[in-house]
Amino acid sequence: MGGLPVIVAGGGIGGLTAALALARRGLPVRLYERAAGFGEVGAGLQLGPNAMRVLAALGLADAVTDAGFRPRALEMRLGGSGRTVFRLPVNRGEGPPYVQIHRADLIRILLDAARAAGVALVPGRAVADLAQDRRAVLVRLEDGEEVAGRALIGADGIGSTVQRRLFGPAPARFTGQVAWRATIPAETLAQGLVAPHATVWVGAGRHLVSYFLRGGRLVNLVAVEERADWTRESWTDRGDPAALRAAFAGWHPRVTGLIGAVRDCFLWALHDRPPLPRWSVGRVTLLGDACHPMLPFMAQGAAMAIEDAHVLAACLAVGPEAPALARYEALRRARTARVQAAARRNAWRFHLKGRLARLAVYGPMAAASLAAPGLLRGALAWLYDHDATRAGGPGG
Ligand SMILES: Cc1cc2nc3c(=O)[nH]c(=O)nc-3n(C[C@H](O)[C@H](O)[C@H](O)COP(=O)(O)OP(=O)(O)OC[C@H]3O[C@@H](n4cnc5c(N)ncnc54)[C@H](O)[C@@H]3O)c2cc1C
């Protein structure tokens, strides 16, 4: 089999991180991306310490931190009164940072590093089908060309072709929620309107998240509403700022002030899928949204793809392909399913309807935040303290 490459389908955050991690371990890698270019679209992403730990292991911590913004805290506030439910300080100097970054900036950093590491990057070509035997996987591209590889990684997102070819159709489910996304130049906003925190403003049937990007020069906004009439899932569908303003009318002046400054926004239908029972068959596996798409309410979809990438590369670097991929899957399935479930629970927690429900859920959170902040931090330790660079065998 000699020098056959690992083939990666998809050049999003997951595919690029996987390609880079594999190349860094000395494996030849060929990445096919359906789009004509790489990831110029999108908005903000939050990268918790669990993702930053992997990016640091890939030598990218400084580049990512410099391109992003380090918040002082994560906080939840009531959308109407503005009252703080909890505030959890972050970036206090211990462990990897918590960083907010524009998706296009992260893609650019990964792309440059992957190119420098020798990954063959092939935009404008899509993976269409696959066949495999004990010696290799044969990948057919949409234009008919066939390419042989030692393994195929389906990092081709929520509508994954590789997932369908392996296991048949398992369509993602519309969750009944839509997200508006916008970025706003900070210079157009009143001083102090946005705190240097990742803030989630919660209310009945909707919530809004705001945070800084690019050293504080840009503000990212994600506003989510329960709604049944929009099911498209694309980073590039336009939304109507007037409808966004109407959905959050009467909310706290800091929310309406922020939304008032939105000139242009995108609308995105939120889909997820129950955890898949299997990700791999022989020399082929899945990674990122292709195998565990999730609601964005833990801000962990990209982070899970980044963790996957590191573990996958560590496994493939030491073993024959099929057992290595089975081991990767075994190391990752439970954790990603737990994050998927936590994101679903937050959909309920963020959208509570009625005073009593809010009191019952937010009351104890507020009390803990004031009296025992360590409790909140402890409750998130499973997520943020996880070290994916230690999983997967020799060299992490
Ligand atoms: C509103 C919103 C906010 C979010 N906020 C956060 C956050 O704060 N933190 C976080 O960690 N995550 C966040 N996420 C989730 C995150 O964006 C995704 O989980 C992550 O981008 C998934 O990466 P991926 O590489 O698996 O898939 P994708 O980014 O979907 O990449 C898949 C790539 O594969 C390509 N492709 C598709 N089919 C083929 C094919 N057949 N052949 C070749 N290429 C193909 C596509 O063109 C695409 O480039 C958010 C998501 C949303 C919707």
The ligand as an ORCA input file, in Angstrom:
! r2SCAN-3c Opt
* xyz 0 1
  C     -25.404     29.493     14.737
  C     -24.276     28.557     15.043
  C     -23.340     28.896     16.008
  C     -22.293     28.019     16.323
  N     -21.412     28.365     17.308
  C     -20.430     27.495     17.644
  C     -19.481     27.826     18.666
  O     -19.551     28.899     19.284
  N     -18.484     26.925     18.982
  C     -18.379     25.731     18.327
  O     -17.475     24.948     18.661
  N     -19.265     25.392     17.338
  C     -20.268     26.240     16.980
  N     -21.139     25.899     15.989
  C     -21.007     24.584     15.316
  C     -19.919     24.558     14.256
  O     -20.072     25.603     13.337
  C     -19.975     23.214     13.509
  O     -20.176     22.170     14.427
  C     -18.652     22.987     12.801
  O     -18.422     24.014     11.868
  C     -18.653     21.626     12.099
  O     -17.473     21.486     11.362
  P     -17.305     20.313     10.300
  O     -15.956     20.497      9.703
  O     -17.652     19.008     10.922
  O     -18.444     20.553      9.217
  P     -18.660     21.808      8.187
  O     -18.168     23.080      8.780
  O     -20.080     21.712      7.791
  O     -17.706     21.448      6.982
  C     -18.019     20.447      6.046
  C     -17.309     20.777      4.747
  O     -17.440     19.686      3.847
  C     -17.725     20.176      2.540
  N     -18.422     19.087      1.820
  C     -19.722     18.706      1.947
  N     -19.951     17.621      1.172
  C     -18.778     17.312      0.567
  C     -18.383     16.277     -0.321
  N     -19.243     15.335     -0.745
  N     -17.089     16.239     -0.743
  C     -16.188     17.184     -0.323
  N     -16.525     18.193      0.522
  C     -17.800     18.237      0.970
  C     -18.555     21.420      2.789
  O     -18.516     22.298      1.679
  C     -17.876     21.992      4.027
  O     -16.818     22.871      3.695
  C     -22.180     26.766     15.650
  C     -23.114     26.426     14.658
  C     -24.148     27.308     14.369
  C     -25.164     26.926     13.336
*
